[in-house]
Amino acid sequence: MKRIKEKNKWISESTILVPFQMSKEQNRIITVDKVLTGNGGSTAFQKLPIKEGFVNLMIAPNVAVVEDKQNQYIENPNRYGDEKDIRFIYGNAKDKNVRADEFGRHPDLIVMVVDSFFLSIDKLKKYKIHRILID
């Protein structure tokens, strides 16, 4: 077990990258047990650069978290990076939320409730998933 301690009030993007980098280096999935809540981990994840042609997934514990992230995005679309296309999926939402837009672009980031993840697994297979954060 490795302990990662953030020196700042909020989790930084470089700190949130540590388990992903370790997973790649060790060729296995590394998990993180986050001790504190409300410390910016999901926000740091949403700000991470997304590999071209890939999508990141954030799986939220409940609809309220997805709604909160969506409201933050509506208030400031550049909050998580310039022109990042983020889609929000609730429950058994229609497949339009994960389809390509009118220009054929797929989202950079999909934020969904855990139930939606299981309901959407077949629809998500078309994506090259770069990173997954289970909040």
VENDA-V40582 format. One record per pair of residues at least 24 apart in sequence whose ideal C-beta (glycine too) atoms are under 6 Angstrom apart, sorted by the first residue. I is the first residue (numbers start at 1). GAP is how many residues later the second one is. D is the distance in Angstrom with one decimal. If there is no record, write none. Layout:
i=[I,I]
gap=[GAP,GAP]
d=[D,D]
This chain:
i=[10,11,11,11,11,13,13,13,16,16,20,42,45,46,47,47,50,51,53,54,54,55,55,55,56,56,56,57,57,57,58,58,59,59,59,60,60,63,63,66,66,69,84,89,92,95,98]
gap=[30,28,29,30,33,31,34,35,28,29,111,93,88,34,33,34,58,79,75,74,76,52,72,74,53,74,75,53,72,75,53,75,55,58,75,53,75,27,50,45,47,42,24,27,27,28,25]
d=[3.5,5.5,4.6,4.6,4.9,4.9,5.5,5.9,4.1,5.4,5.6,5.0,4.4,4.1,5.1,5.7,4.6,4.8,5.9,4.6,3.8,5.9,4.6,5.9,4.8,5.4,4.7,5.3,5.9,4.6,4.6,4.8,5.3,5.1,4.7,5.6,5.1,5.6,5.6,5.5,5.6,5.2,4.8,4.5,5.3,5.5,5.0]
